Amino acid sequence: MNIIHFALIGCGRISKKHIEAINQIDNAKLIAVCDIAEDRAKAVADSLKIPYYTDYKEMLDKEKDIDVVNILTPSGTHAKITIDIAKYKKHIIVEKPMALRLEDADEMIKVCDENNIKLFVVKQNRYNLAVQKLRKAIEKTLNAVAKVDSIRSGIVLHSYDKAEVYIRLYTRGIPDHEELLPARVSKEIEEQTGVSSNVRIIVYPVHIHRS
């Protein structure tokens, strides 16, 4: 079995999740970490008995066995670090958001393509059971009550057991005075997903007028 060697850049709170995920993969091994805050890098490295660095270029120069680098730094730094790492021919996993400007995201993709490496942006919430059930419920409900052109949704987590789900519907063929739509959609989604009273579903219908 070929072992895939990982390195982390950024040892903040989210790094714990990445370390847990790597540890669950039989042929994956974390071999180095990096953070500009030396105390953070050292704390993580000491717990895992692996080397740490405060300069990711130094880490890449010295740790030749690295196959994949996980970028867990503040959002505004993702583009530059990705472009730098791509030149080392290392595959990249980058936390969301991918970048803060479209031009930066395009450049990240371009440089990774030129260096024949894979670039993956973390989007783990798609696989959460609650999100999957919510999606199915929304699709089933809306097919019955409206012709929907598009849906935009977001989740605000107030705590581990309380959340609000915001759903903005762009619809056709529904009268502008259809004030019951949010209540109808919310009620049916709640029934289908079995969400508790701690989850508040807020629906905003946006009627699209025919030109």
Number of C-alpha atoms within 10 A of each C-alpha: 5 7 11 17 19 23 25 25 25 22 26 15 9 12 19 12 10 16 18 10 11 17 13 11 11 11 12 17 18 20 19 25 28 27 22 15 14 14 12 17 23 21 13 22 20 11 8 14 12 13 16 24 20 19 15 23 15 11 20 18 10 10 15 10 13 22 18 22 25 22 28 23 21 12 15 13 14 22 22 13 18 27 18 15 20 24 14 16 17 23 21 24 20 23 20 18 15 23 21 14 11 10 10 16 16 12 15 22 18 14 18 21 13 11 14 14 17 15 21 14 15 14 11 9 10 10 10 10 10 13 14 14 16 19 16 13 18 20 13 14 18 18 10 9 12 16 14 19 11 10 14 10 13 10 14 12 12 11 8 6 10 13 16 15 16 16 20 16 22 17 19 16 12 17 10 12 8 10 10 8 17 17 13 14 21 18 13 16 23 18 11 15 17 12 15 11 11 12 17 17 20 15 18 14 18 16 18 15 11 6 3
